[in-house]
Amino acid sequence: MKFTNIKIGKRLAITFGMITLLTLMLLLVSYQAVSNLSNRWGQFQTVSLEKYTAAFKGKSDLGDGIHMFKDYLLRGQDYDQQFTAAMAAIDQDAASYANNHGDMNEREKSALQQIKESTDAYRAAMKTVIEMKTSGATIEEIDKSVKGVDRPLGKAFDELLAIAKEEETTTSQSIASAATGSKRETIFIGVLVALLGALFAWMTTVSITRPLREALEVASAVARGDLTQRIDVKSKDETGQLLLALQGMNASLAGIVGEVRGTTETITTASSEQRGSFFEHAI
């Protein structure tokens, strides 16, 4: 079915419906883009940032543990208990990193295993310090026997921090890339909606105004007395019906005019004949 054969009301409804549908499409694309960015940002907050926070806290608790270890070595007192508390905090930090962030890669698993082994080794080193200090060993002797025991633990946390930093960079780049892609998609859909909306509006406008313009030209010609206009009806909508009615009216008027002309010519001929006969009799 031709577009011009559809009733004007339906045609307008189709046009506005298509524009509405295209607008909804644009809104859907925009919503999906925003939702995608929101999900990525949520993942960034709940995974990358929290991993970094857990690793950073573990490194900070290790710093406290190292101070407590050295303070006990130098001063004794209850610094061994504070060291134990710092090691317990490190255990909690490692557990938080492992349990709250889903699947981990091999680097993370290796670093967490290193933390566990190094923490146990650090606790064993504290026991050695306590025993040597009790037996009267010098600080130099004790320090030499446990020197560097904290380094593997520090390296393991540095590895976790590096992994978290890499994930942060990757996620940030992913969010930036998604934002750029979403921006391009939104612009593309927006331009497409504008073009298609303008096309449908133009088609509807032309399909209505062009036949009306033709009908107006015919009506104006008839008003001037010109009944020779040719009317081509190309549609079956209201404008086509109007042109068809004008076509019929034009034909009827032409017929009436033709009859009037014929009658006039007959009357004129008869009148002429009567005048001729009158003059003949008069002569």
C-alpha positions, 0 to 999 in steps of 0.5 A: 500500500502506498503511503499516499493511499493511507488516510491523513489521520493514520499517516500522522499517527504513523509519523508521530509513532515513528518519531516517538519510537526513535526517541525511545530508542535514543533514550534506551541507548543512553540509559544502557550507556549510563548503566554500563558506566555505572556498573563499571564504576561500581565494580571499580569501587567494590573491587579495585579500590577495596583491594588497594585499601586492604593491601595498603592497610596490610602494609601499614599494619606491617609497619606497626609490627616492625616497630613493635618488633624493634621496640621489644628487641630494644626495650622489652616490656609488652611490645611483643603483645602489640606485635602479636596484635599487629600480626593478627591485623595482617591476617585479617587484612589478607583474609579481607583481600581474599574473601571479599573480591571474587576470583583472584589471579595467580599473582594474587594467590602467590602473594597471599600465600607468601604473606601467610608463610612470611607472617608465620616466619615473623611470629617464629622470629619473635619467639626466637627474640624472646628466647634469646633475650631471656637467655641474655643474648646481646641486641647485636646477636639477636638482630643478626639472627632475625635480620631481614625476616620482615622483607618477604612480607613487605614484598608480598604486600608491595606485590598486592599493591602493584596488582591493585594499582594495575587493576585500577589503571585498567578499570579507569581506562575501561571506563574512559573507553566505555564513556567515549564509545557511549558518547559516539553511540549516543551521537550517532543514534541522535543524528539518526533519530533527527534525520529519520524524524525529519524524513518522516515529517517531510514525507508526511508534509509533502504528501498532504500539502502537494495535493492540497496545492493542486486542489487550490490551483484547480479551484482557483482556475474554476473560479476564473472560469477556466474549466480546461484544467486536467486533474490527476488523482494519484492518492486515495486519501482525503486529498485524493477524494477532494481532487476527485470531487473537484474533477467531478465538479469540473466535468459537471460544470464543463457539461453545463457550460457546454449545454448552455452554449449549445442552447445559446447557439440554437436560440441564436440560430433560430433568432437569425432565421426568424429575422431573415424570414421577416425581412423576406416577407416585408420585401 
